Amino acid sequence: MSKKKITKIIGALVVIGIIIGGGYAINHRNLHKVSKDLELTLSSTPETMNPFYVSSSNALFVSDMLYEPIYNLNNDGSINCDGLAKKIVHTKDEKTYTVTLYKDLKWSDGKPVTANDLIYSFNEMMNPKNNIKLREKFLINNEPIKIKKINDLTVQFDLPEPSKDFIGNLALFHPIPEHIYKGVIDLKNSPENNKHVTDGPYMFQSEEKGKDLILVRNPYYEKNHSKVEKITFNIEPETNSGIVNVMAFNLNNKALSNIKVREAISYALNRKDLSQSKYENSRYIQNAYSIFTPSTEYYNNNVVEYNHDLDKAKELMKESGEHDLTLKLTYEAGAKAAGSEALVVKNNLAKIGINVMLQPLAENEFNKEVSNPKSGEYDLAITSYNEGTNPNNYAQLVITNGAKNISGFNNIEVDRLFKDAENTKNKVEKEKLYRQIQEIIAREIPIYTINYQQNIESICKDVLKVGMSGIVM
């Protein structure tokens, strides 16, 4: 068998491993027993490598190789001090957390990583003018968490009140270098982002837009025992857009035809819990709000987001006038992950007074049942789709009597917009129409979009086996 053929097979196996195994990403701390050069394939060039503004899984994957978190979390949720922090302690009332950094940490330009970097980065993140999404995770009842310096290696976080989410949220925080960014007004678009001064195991070497991105080992990263000296990301756009995991509402159910009930359910559901139930590593799984995937032409990321808000969900259920509601949730019995998601849905909806009956079905039976929403055999269905990068392919999911319209959704305006978008040759008008379609669907929620499942294909130059939970040879 040729070397080229083996390489393709290995790449395919890795992709399969991602899909089945849960979106694993390379754990750079286990990069050992490998060749000095490694190639990875990404479907698109990262939009930025500034950790505050990465949004796609591709960008997040690269950014995580460049920037260190404060710490990581073990599978059981406990703290693993393998990042910047040597230790973290809290007061008995869990309102004050003290973080101590390791000594002699350095940025890739040789400058020291200190408490000043954490304070600068945290304050910039909390500045609403910078429009950093992570900020909302550090607000407790709209009151910001505050940070102060204890000494050059120690900072203190003061919480307005105890929060069970703080430890998990702080693990998402990746500081940036104060000596590079201090005084910058527009953090997102600053030319300082192109200096690529980082503190992770790898540092930026070069980039050719749309072709490749090269990282090399950071000589100042003390914990780097990797033998991989260079990582080349080949940019190869996918012909398909990736998988969208969703839960469909059967609008033939009288209660579910009530938008307030759908909104209540959408607010009650927790995307983070749903993703974690399905993927061992959900960090590289991107929350989905549009029915289009990010790589689909005319994708609109500015649509309504029904993020987890239990109080709002309960209020909407009261306004809906529905009481003692029982819904039948169907999914493929052979898909273990779907069963885990179904349990999360059941538990989430129980908190707003909705009883969910689980109906696992064999694949053929499941497909037959969801293809006929008027049968009334199901109310909710956990499924997924992959419609490619052509936006008009998505029409069959939501137009009246569409081949894949398992919700029974019927909206004359959406039907017209898809038809107009397909027929017009004016790209500006076409984009406007497709963006409008996504806004309507997100608002009307015939389909609750959970996450986008994207693939990161790994190929090792000397044709060694690549394990995505850490490269293991």
JOQUIVEN-V112574 format. One record per run of one state. SS is the DSSP state (hx for helix, st for strand, lp for the rest). FROM is the first residue (numbers start at 1). TO is the last residue. Records with the same first field share a line. If there is no record, write none. Layout:
# JOQUIVEN-V112574
SS->FROM-TO  FROM-TO
This chain:
# JOQUIVEN-V112574
lp->1-2  22-27  31-36  43-56  67-71  74-78  81-84  91-95  102-105  107-111  113-114  127-127  131-132  141-142  145-145  152-153  159-165  171-177  182-190  196-201  209-211  218-229  236-242  250-258  269-270  279-281  285-285  288-309  321-325  333-335  351-354  362-362  371-372  376-379  386-390  399-411  424-426  445-446  454-456  461-473
hx->3-21  28-30  57-66  115-126  128-130  133-138  166-170  178-181  191-195  259-268  271-278  282-284  310-320  336-350  363-370  373-375  391-398  412-423  427-444
st->37-42  72-73  79-80  85-90  96-101  106-106  112-112  139-140  143-144  146-151  154-158  202-208  212-217  230-235  243-249  286-287  326-332  355-361  380-385  447-453  457-460
